[in-house]
Amino acid sequence: MAEALSQSSKMRLGRLAIYACLVIVAVLYLMPLWVMVTTSLKPLDEIYGGSFIGLPKVVTLDAWRAAWSQACIGTECTGLKPYFVNSLLMVIPAVALSTGIGAINGYILTKWKFPGANFVFGLMLFGCFLPYQAILIPMARTLGLLGLAGSIPGLVAVHVSYGICFTTLFFRNYFVSLPDELTKAAMVDGAGFFRIFWSVILPTSIPIIVVSCIWQFTQIWNDFLFGVSFTSGSSSPITVALNNIVNVTTGRKQYNVDMAAAMIAAIPTLVVYIVAGRYFVRGLTAGAVKG
């Protein structure tokens, strides 16, 4: 009896130690977010009075309004609003196109195999390991030849081209786990290439579609290098505008406006992960059965 109680107390202590470690890690991880939120809600005088971590004595949304519509970005004091719209105009078609093309690629590589399919997949997989810097000059020359340099459609083309490798990998690994009997039965019933894709494959692929959309949305929305390299001025995405706000200072440094701008830029990805984060993990594990 005494041994059982001792064992139970040890397990309880071990569990408490694990929970304590998790709480400490969570606090350290969330501390920057806490500083950003509280600083963005404080007036500038309170911040310069030495309060960064504490709760605001006076809650104000002036910094958020300034970051959204008044902050100076270069020579234009328009705030983040037009650049937020630019990012939306960029991320929506880029996510849709890269996910759709990746789905078709994965479908072909698994259900309509051709000689050299594995070799083609290997080449596409190699593209996942290319660093951004390696494609800057070739992509810049290509956009120049196409007349898309310095524009949002050009940036969409860049993200679609770079993202196809990842989306193809996601869908190929997921479609491998689907039984070939599904497509064979559909072919017996007279269904063709696209009919099988739309009516048989896609309805079973919702988890991996969610994974691909979340992955691409996060990568594209948070990208800075492509945005600063292939756009300029009023066609820049929100990450470039955020960098310009933080680095442009007239008079006292507007820490509250900087933090509010950072929060505005981060809100879309935070919302995506909060709403669909569980589906992301579920979709990744769903395609890990075989292949």
Sequence and secondary structure as in RCSB ss.txt:
>XXXX:A:sequence
MAEALSQSSKMRLGRLAIYACLVIVAVLYLMPLWVMVTTSLKPLDEIYGGSFIGLPKVVTLDAWRAAWSQACIGT
ECTGLKPYFVNSLLMVIPAVALSTGIGAINGYILTKWKFPGANFVFGLMLFGCFLPYQAILIPMARTLGLLGLAG
SIPGLVAVHVSYGICFTTLFFRNYFVSLPDELTKAAMVDGAGFFRIFWSVILPTSIPIIVVSCIWQFTQIWNDFL
FGVSFTSGSSSPITVALNNIVNVTTGRKQYNVDMAAAMIAAIPTLVVYIVAGRYFVRGLTAGAVKG
>XXXX:A:secstr
 HHHHHHHHHHHHHHHHHHHHHHHHHHHHHHHHHHHHHHHTS HHHHHTT SSS  SS   HHHHHHHHT  BTT
B   SHHHHHHHHHHHHHHHHHHHHHHHHHHHHHHHS  TTHHHHHHHHHHHTT  GGGGHHHHHHHHHHHT TT
SHHHHHHHHHHHHHHHHHHHHHHHHHTS HHHHHHHHHTT  HHHHIIIIIGGG HHHHHHHHHHHHHHHHH  H
HHHHH  GGG  HHHHHHHHHH  SSS  HHHHHHHHHHHHHHHHHHHHHHHHHHHHHHHHT S  
